[in-house]
Amino acid sequence: LTPPNEPLTLEQLRKMDGEPVYIVFFPDADGEKLQFWALVAVDEWGEIYLMNNLGGSSAYEEVWADIEAIYRRPPEGEEGT
């Protein structure tokens, strides 16, 4: 059986330094839903950074309002870039 793929909490993300996660953003004005893999990086103060496979990096604090959910793997039936 595959374990549940529930959205990750902030506390879970803080424990995932160096691990991959799958980010799903809210749909944009055109209804497109950006989603992709990223690596979690946590600094010594517990701040979370998301380093995406497109070459960018953002502090969770800067992008959280645009994120629908962060998962351990893509939600079933959804594939991103």
Secondary structure as UniProt FT lines:
FT   HELIX           10..14
FT   TURN            17..18
FT   STRAND          20..25
FT   TURN            29..30
FT   STRAND          35..42
FT   TURN            44..45
FT   STRAND          48..52
FT   TURN            53..54
FT   STRAND          57..59
FT   HELIX           60..63
FT   HELIX           64..66
FT   STRAND          67..71
FT   TURN            76..77
//
